[in-house]
């Protein structure tokens, strides 16, 4: 396993030459210099992420308060369980990203990770706002800690949580890369699959405020996915020993497990009882996501076929577009949104 060095907080003997900067195991001064970048794509990412700033409370949830208590039993159960899972994912992201940053030795990447961490905290705030608005305190706590009672949900949490914990115990380059792959699965498969359900509710004319909160979160997660894909691809160029055929097989197996777990979860929480969704649609969509994520890293497809977004699920990307509706910050009414847009439409 490749040795990994934690960067010093202050390093008077650090390299100042951009050409010597590295993603990991570099000799960084930790000076934030926006004018000399080893990875110039971070400039676009940074400005995009800054332009994405939003506040959860700007979205009106008054209709959701009414809708929540008239959801069907299946819709209510899925809403609670999927929201519980998303709350966990954002919480563990907020906690884990600073640990990853301790071993990243490119200052421009760390600046991006700092914004990434902040946005995950905003997402947690958003979920809290949703729960505090539509639920009683008892219902809120039941949703937050469903994983203590629901073994299926606990298993989902453990796959990511245990992967992150591995890096706490084994601080080497191999384990860091696996943590990044786990992050990539979380950002690019788990989140996208979870968001799908809220768009289905919105499509059925229910929980419009929740759907809009998810739209904003989705836009942020799009940039997070773009960031970690770029980090992994840069490591692929700088540290080819981390991407041998044997190691790539391991990473693909992680992606496959992530897809299969998400399909199993989708069948469990959505099944065939949610209007506009069924098990077949869930399976096809998640396999499509898995293929797209694997191909984007140059690993090849996980499943034969599933190269295009399934026809039955094309509405997902339409509902995910944050530019269709923007809640006015002061007046809480729909208005055109032109300040920022999705960083890459094909993620």
C-alpha positions as CSV (number, residue, x, y, z in Angstrom):
1,X,0.0,0.0,0.0
2,X,1.3,3.5,-0.9
3,X,2.6,5.6,1.9
4,X,0.6,8.7,2.6
5,X,2.0,11.8,4.4
6,X,-0.2,14.2,6.3
7,X,0.6,17.8,5.4
8,X,2.0,20.1,8.0
9,X,-0.2,23.0,8.9
10,X,2.7,25.4,8.7
11,X,5.6,24.5,6.4
12,X,8.2,27.2,5.9
13,X,10.2,24.8,3.6
14,X,7.3,24.1,1.3
15,X,7.6,24.3,-2.5
16,X,6.3,27.4,-4.1
17,X,6.8,26.3,-7.7
18,X,3.4,25.3,-9.2
19,X,5.0,22.5,-11.3
20,X,6.0,20.7,-8.0
21,X,2.4,20.8,-6.6
22,X,0.7,17.4,-6.2
23,X,-2.7,16.1,-5.2
24,X,-1.2,14.0,-2.4
25,X,2.3,13.7,-0.9
26,X,3.3,17.1,-2.1
27,X,5.4,19.6,-0.1
28,X,2.8,22.4,0.3
29,X,3.1,25.7,2.1
30,X,-0.7,25.8,2.5
31,X,-0.7,29.3,1.1
32,X,-3.9,30.0,-0.8
33,X,-2.9,31.5,-4.1
34,X,-5.7,32.1,-6.6
35,X,-3.4,33.3,-9.4
36,X,-1.1,30.3,-9.7
37,X,-3.0,27.0,-10.0
38,X,-1.7,23.6,-10.7
39,X,-5.3,22.5,-11.6
40,X,-6.8,25.4,-13.5
41,X,-10.3,23.7,-13.7
42,X,-10.7,24.5,-9.9
43,X,-11.1,28.2,-10.7
44,X,-14.3,27.5,-12.7
45,X,-15.5,25.0,-10.0
46,X,-14.9,27.5,-7.2
47,X,-16.8,30.3,-8.8
48,X,-19.6,28.0,-9.8
49,X,-19.9,26.7,-6.2
50,X,-19.8,30.2,-4.8
51,X,-22.6,31.3,-7.2
52,X,-24.7,28.4,-6.0
53,X,-25.2,30.0,-2.5
54,X,-28.7,29.6,-1.2
55,X,-30.6,29.6,2.2
56,X,-33.0,26.7,2.9
57,X,-35.6,29.0,4.6
58,X,-36.1,31.0,1.5
59,X,-38.3,28.2,0.2
60,X,-42.0,28.2,1.2
61,X,-43.1,24.8,2.7
62,X,-46.7,25.8,3.6
63,X,-48.2,23.5,1.0
64,X,-45.9,20.6,2.3
65,X,-47.3,21.0,5.8
66,X,-50.8,20.2,4.3
67,X,-49.6,17.5,1.9
68,X,-47.4,15.6,4.3
69,X,-50.3,14.3,6.4
70,X,-52.4,13.3,3.4
71,X,-49.6,11.3,1.6
72,X,-50.5,7.7,1.0
73,X,-49.0,5.2,3.4
74,X,-46.4,4.2,0.9
75,X,-45.5,7.8,0.0
76,X,-45.2,8.8,3.7
77,X,-43.0,5.8,4.5
78,X,-40.8,6.4,1.5
79,X,-40.5,10.2,2.3
80,X,-39.5,9.4,5.9
81,X,-37.0,6.7,5.1
82,X,-35.3,8.4,2.1
83,X,-35.1,11.7,3.9
84,X,-33.5,9.8,6.9
85,X,-30.9,8.3,4.6
86,X,-30.1,11.6,2.9
87,X,-29.7,13.3,6.3
88,X,-27.2,10.7,7.3
89,X,-25.3,11.0,4.1
90,X,-24.9,14.8,4.3
91,X,-24.0,14.5,8.0
92,X,-21.2,12.0,7.4
93,X,-19.9,14.0,4.4
94,X,-19.6,17.1,6.6
95,X,-17.6,15.1,9.1
96,X,-15.4,13.2,6.7
97,X,-14.3,15.8,4.1
98,X,-12.0,17.7,6.5
99,X,-10.1,14.4,7.2
100,X,-9.6,13.9,3.4
101,X,-8.4,17.5,3.2
102,X,-5.7,16.8,5.7
103,X,-3.9,14.7,3.1
104,X,-4.6,16.8,0.0
105,X,-1.5,18.9,-0.7
106,X,-2.9,21.2,-3.5
107,X,-4.2,24.4,-1.9
108,X,-6.7,25.0,-4.7
109,X,-8.3,21.6,-4.1
110,X,-8.5,22.2,-0.4
111,X,-10.3,25.5,-1.1
112,X,-12.9,23.5,-3.1
113,X,-13.2,20.9,-0.4
114,X,-13.9,23.7,2.2
115,X,-16.9,25.0,0.1
116,X,-18.0,21.4,-0.4
117,X,-18.1,20.8,3.4
118,X,-19.9,24.1,3.9
119,X,-22.6,23.1,1.4
120,X,-23.1,19.7,3.0
121,X,-23.8,21.6,6.3
122,X,-26.3,23.8,4.4
123,X,-28.0,20.6,3.2
124,X,-28.3,19.3,6.7
125,X,-29.8,22.6,7.7
126,X,-32.2,22.2,4.8
127,X,-33.4,18.8,5.9
128,X,-33.7,20.1,9.5
129,X,-35.9,23.0,8.2
130,X,-38.1,20.5,6.3
131,X,-38.6,18.3,9.3
132,X,-39.1,21.2,11.8
133,X,-41.8,22.7,9.4
134,X,-43.8,19.6,8.5
135,X,-43.4,17.3,11.5
136,X,-44.0,17.2,15.2
137,X,-40.9,16.9,17.4
138,X,-41.7,13.2,17.9
139,X,-42.0,12.5,14.2
140,X,-38.8,14.5,13.6
141,X,-36.8,12.3,15.9
142,X,-38.3,9.2,14.5
143,X,-37.2,10.1,11.0
144,X,-33.7,11.3,12.1
145,X,-32.9,8.0,13.9
146,X,-34.8,5.5,11.8
147,X,-31.6,3.6,11.2
148,X,-31.6,2.5,14.8
149,X,-34.8,0.5,14.2
150,X,-34.7,-0.2,10.5
151,X,-32.0,-2.8,9.8
152,X,-32.1,-2.2,6.0
153,X,-31.4,1.5,6.6
154,X,-28.6,0.7,9.1
155,X,-27.0,-1.6,6.5
156,X,-27.0,1.3,3.9
157,X,-25.4,3.6,6.4
158,X,-22.7,1.1,7.4
159,X,-21.5,0.6,3.8
160,X,-20.5,4.2,3.5
161,X,-19.7,4.8,7.2
162,X,-17.4,1.7,7.4
163,X,-15.6,2.8,4.2
164,X,-14.9,6.2,5.7
165,X,-13.9,4.7,9.1
166,X,-11.3,2.5,7.2
167,X,-9.5,5.7,6.3
168,X,-9.4,6.7,10.0
169,X,-7.6,3.4,10.8
170,X,-5.4,3.1,7.7
171,X,-3.9,6.3,6.5
172,X,-2.4,5.1,3.2
173,X,-2.9,6.1,-0.4
174,X,-4.9,3.0,-1.3
175,X,-7.4,3.6,1.5
176,X,-7.7,7.3,0.6
177,X,-8.5,6.4,-3.0
178,X,-11.2,3.9,-1.8
179,X,-12.6,6.6,0.4
180,X,-12.8,8.9,-2.6
181,X,-14.6,6.1,-4.6
182,X,-17.1,5.7,-1.7
183,X,-17.6,9.5,-1.8
184,X,-18.2,9.3,-5.6
185,X,-20.8,6.5,-5.1
186,X,-22.5,8.6,-2.4
187,X,-22.5,11.8,-4.5
188,X,-23.2,10.2,-7.9
189,X,-25.5,7.3,-7.2
190,X,-27.1,7.4,-3.7
191,X,-28.0,11.1,-3.8
192,X,-29.2,11.1,-7.4
193,X,-31.4,8.0,-6.7
194,X,-32.8,9.6,-3.5
195,X,-33.6,12.8,-5.3
196,X,-35.6,10.9,-7.9
197,X,-38.4,10.1,-5.3
198,X,-38.9,13.8,-4.4
199,X,-39.2,14.7,-8.1
200,X,-41.8,11.9,-8.5
201,X,-43.8,13.5,-5.6
202,X,-43.6,16.9,-7.3
203,X,-44.6,15.4,-10.6
204,X,-47.7,14.1,-8.8
205,X,-48.4,17.6,-7.4
206,X,-47.3,16.9,-3.9
207,X,-44.7,18.4,-1.5
208,X,-43.6,21.2,-3.9
209,X,-41.4,22.9,-1.3
210,X,-39.5,19.7,-0.5
211,X,-39.0,19.2,-4.2
212,X,-37.5,22.7,-4.6
213,X,-35.2,22.2,-1.6
214,X,-34.0,19.0,-3.3
215,X,-33.4,20.8,-6.5
216,X,-31.0,23.2,-4.8
217,X,-29.3,20.3,-3.0
218,X,-29.1,18.4,-6.3
219,X,-27.4,21.4,-8.0
220,X,-24.8,21.4,-5.3
221,X,-24.3,17.7,-5.4
222,X,-23.8,18.0,-9.1
223,X,-20.7,20.2,-8.5
224,X,-19.5,17.9,-5.7
225,X,-19.6,14.9,-8.1
226,X,-17.8,16.9,-10.7
227,X,-15.1,17.8,-8.1
228,X,-14.4,14.3,-6.9
229,X,-14.5,12.9,-10.4
230,X,-11.8,15.5,-11.3
231,X,-9.7,14.7,-8.3
232,X,-9.8,11.0,-9.0
233,X,-8.8,11.5,-12.7
234,X,-5.9,13.8,-11.6
235,X,-4.7,11.1,-9.2
236,X,-5.0,8.6,-12.1
237,X,-2.5,10.7,-14.0
238,X,-0.2,11.5,-11.0
239,X,-0.3,8.1,-9.2
240,X,-0.8,5.4,-11.8
241,X,0.3,2.8,-9.3
242,X,-3.1,3.4,-7.6
243,X,-4.9,2.4,-10.8
244,X,-3.5,-1.0,-11.8
245,X,-5.9,-3.4,-13.4
246,X,-6.3,-5.2,-10.1
247,X,-7.1,-2.0,-8.2
248,X,-9.5,-0.8,-10.9
249,X,-11.3,-4.1,-10.5
250,X,-11.6,-3.4,-6.8
251,X,-13.0,0.1,-7.5
252,X,-15.5,-1.3,-10.0
253,X,-16.6,-3.9,-7.4
254,X,-17.3,-1.0,-5.0
255,X,-19.3,0.7,-7.7
256,X,-21.2,-2.5,-8.4
257,X,-22.0,-3.0,-4.7
258,X,-23.1,0.6,-4.5
259,X,-25.5,0.1,-7.4
260,X,-26.9,-3.2,-6.2
261,X,-27.4,-1.8,-2.7
262,X,-29.2,1.2,-4.1
263,X,-31.4,-1.0,-6.2
264,X,-32.3,-3.1,-3.3
265,X,-33.0,0.0,-1.2
266,X,-35.2,1.5,-4.0
267,X,-37.2,-1.7,-4.2
268,X,-37.6,-1.7,-0.4
269,X,-38.7,2.0,0.1
270,X,-40.5,2.6,-3.2
271,X,-41.5,-0.8,-4.6
272,X,-44.5,-0.7,-6.9
273,X,-46.8,1.4,-4.6
274,X,-45.7,5.0,-5.5
275,X,-47.6,6.6,-8.4
276,X,-45.3,7.1,-11.4
277,X,-42.5,4.8,-10.1
278,X,-42.0,1.1,-9.9
279,X,-39.2,-1.4,-9.3
280,X,-38.3,-1.8,-13.0
281,X,-38.0,2.0,-13.4
282,X,-35.8,2.2,-10.3
283,X,-33.6,-0.6,-11.4
284,X,-33.1,0.8,-14.9
285,X,-32.3,4.3,-13.7
286,X,-29.8,3.2,-11.1
287,X,-28.0,0.9,-13.5
288,X,-27.8,3.8,-15.9
289,X,-26.3,6.0,-13.2
290,X,-23.8,3.2,-12.3
291,X,-22.7,2.9,-15.9
292,X,-22.3,6.6,-16.3
293,X,-20.2,7.0,-13.1
294,X,-17.9,4.1,-14.0
295,X,-17.5,5.3,-17.6
296,X,-16.7,8.8,-16.4
297,X,-13.7,7.4,-14.5
298,X,-12.5,5.4,-17.5
299,X,-13.4,2.1,-15.8
300,X,-15.9,0.9,-18.5
301,X,-19.5,0.0,-18.0
302,X,-20.8,-2.1,-15.2
303,X,-23.8,-3.4,-17.0
304,X,-24.3,-4.3,-20.7
305,X,-26.7,-1.8,-22.1
306,X,-28.1,1.0,-19.9
307,X,-26.0,3.6,-21.8
308,X,-28.8,6.1,-22.2
309,X,-31.1,7.6,-19.6
310,X,-34.2,5.3,-19.7
311,X,-37.1,6.8,-21.6
312,X,-39.4,6.2,-18.6
313,X,-37.1,8.3,-16.4
314,X,-36.2,11.3,-18.6
315,X,-38.5,13.5,-16.5
316,X,-36.0,13.2,-13.6
317,X,-33.4,15.4,-15.3
318,X,-36.2,17.9,-16.2
319,X,-37.4,18.2,-12.7
320,X,-33.8,18.4,-11.4
321,X,-33.2,21.6,-13.4
322,X,-32.8,24.4,-10.7
323,X,-33.3,27.1,-13.3
324,X,-36.9,26.4,-13.9
325,X,-38.1,27.8,-10.6
326,X,-36.4,30.1,-8.0
327,X,-38.1,31.1,-4.8
328,X,-37.6,34.9,-4.3
329,X,-35.4,35.4,-1.2
330,X,-37.6,38.1,0.3
331,X,-41.1,37.5,-1.2
332,X,-41.1,33.7,-1.3
333,X,-42.7,33.6,-4.7
334,X,-41.5,32.0,-8.0
335,X,-39.2,34.1,-10.1
336,X,-36.7,33.4,-13.0
337,X,-33.3,32.1,-11.8
338,X,-30.3,33.2,-13.9
339,X,-27.5,33.6,-11.4
340,X,-26.1,30.1,-11.7
341,X,-26.6,26.9,-13.5
342,X,-25.6,23.3,-13.4
343,X,-21.8,23.0,-14.0
344,X,-22.1,20.0,-16.3
345,X,-25.4,18.7,-17.8
346,X,-24.1,15.2,-18.5
347,X,-23.2,14.1,-15.0
